[in-house]
Amino acid sequence: MVWSQEFIADASSSTLKWNAKKVSGEHYGQVKLKEGKLVVRDNQIAGGNFVINMETITCEDLQSPDWNKKLVDHLKSDDFFSVGSYKVALLSNVRSDMFTGDKAKVTADLTIKGITNPITFEVTRNGNVYTSKITVDRTLYDIRYGSGKFFQGLGDNMIYDDFTLEVNLVVK
């Protein structure tokens, strides 16, 4: 028997927490899910598309309002996510292997700054909540600022190319 269910993401209950590290420390914050849906068929994810509102990016580790605003503005600039031109990021063509227990391997297409690359990660399902920690290589999306791959002599100013997204997706 083939059964299929479409779930709509509860954007207000879902969270996307980002973390980026550099030689001298790290920064972290959140970005909000705008909308999304997930199709589950025969105990696997058979489809899904998610829209991430890049205009909502926040920083939670800098307590100084001035430094916080400076970092968020920099993240929104062309050095990083070019939010003026690319207001959303997309996770599309989401599909998975069969769930084994509560876990499955997911493949999808991630689009940041209009550049799309395949991405693979593990998801854990607990009722109507799907959680995952996704590692993204920012240089694949033309985000080169502070990258040791592209700039020499950065020393303590080097920013690691990978950042993580801790996803807590609530569906209804």
DAMOQUI-V15381 format. One record per residue. N is the residue number from 1. RES is the residue in one letter. SS is DSSP state (H for helix, E for strand, L for the rest). PHI is phi in whole degrees, 0 to 359 (999 if undefined). Layout:
BEGIN
N:RES:SS:PHI  N:RES:SS:PHI
END
This chain:
BEGIN
1:M:L:999  2:V:L:257  3:W:L:241  4:S:E:220  5:Q:E:229  6:E:E:253  7:F:E:246  8:I:E:262  9:A:E:291  10:D:L:270  11:A:L:299  12:S:L:285  13:S:L:263  14:S:L:279  15:T:E:229  16:L:E:232  17:K:E:255  18:W:E:258  19:N:E:214  20:A:E:233  21:K:E:244  22:K:E:225  23:V:L:305  24:S:L:263  25:G:E:152  26:E:E:204  27:H:E:228  28:Y:E:209  29:G:E:183  30:Q:E:225  31:V:E:219  32:K:E:262  33:L:E:284  34:K:E:274  35:E:E:194  36:G:E:178  37:K:E:212  38:L:E:224  39:V:E:249  40:V:E:245  41:R:E:220  42:D:L:52  43:N:L:62  44:Q:E:210  45:I:E:281  46:A:E:256  47:G:E:176  48:G:E:171  49:N:E:215  50:F:E:224  51:V:E:246  52:I:E:254  53:N:E:276  54:M:H:292  55:E:H:291  56:T:H:264  57:I:L:301  58:T:L:232  59:C:L:241  60:E:L:249  61:D:L:261  62:L:L:266  63:Q:L:279  64:S:L:291  65:P:H:304  66:D:H:293  67:W:H:293  68:N:H:298  69:K:H:298  70:K:H:299  71:L:H:293  72:V:H:299  73:D:H:299  74:H:H:294  75:L:H:298  76:K:H:280  77:S:L:282  78:D:L:292  79:D:L:295  80:F:L:236  81:F:L:264  82:S:L:47  83:V:L:296  84:G:L:300  85:S:L:264  86:Y:L:234  87:K:L:287  88:V:E:228  89:A:E:246  90:L:E:233  91:L:E:244  92:S:E:230  93:N:E:52  94:V:E:286  95:R:E:208  96:S:E:220  97:D:L:288  98:M:E:299  99:F:L:291  100:T:E:250  101:G:L:66  102:D:L:249  103:K:E:240  104:A:E:209  105:K:E:272  106:V:E:248  107:T:E:238  108:A:E:201  109:D:E:250  110:L:E:251  111:T:E:244  112:I:E:230  113:K:L:56  114:G:L:76  115:I:E:251  116:T:E:249  117:N:E:222  118:P:E:288  119:I:E:217  120:T:E:231  121:F:E:200  122:E:E:260  123:V:E:239  124:T:E:244  125:R:E:252  126:N:E:223  127:G:L:66  128:N:L:261  129:V:E:241  130:Y:E:244  131:T:E:239  132:S:E:197  133:K:E:240  134:I:E:254  135:T:E:260  136:V:E:239  137:D:E:272  138:R:H:297  139:T:H:292  140:L:H:291  141:Y:H:247  142:D:L:59  143:I:L:252  144:R:L:253  145:Y:L:308  146:G:L:70  147:S:L:276  148:G:L:294  149:K:L:291  150:F:L:246  151:F:L:229  152:Q:L:266  153:G:L:68  154:L:L:284  155:G:H:54  156:D:H:291  157:N:H:269  158:M:L:292  159:I:E:251  160:Y:E:294  161:D:E:288  162:D:E:274  163:F:E:233  164:T:E:244  165:L:E:238  166:E:E:265  167:V:E:258  168:N:E:234  169:L:E:263  170:V:E:255  171:V:E:243  172:K:L:226
END
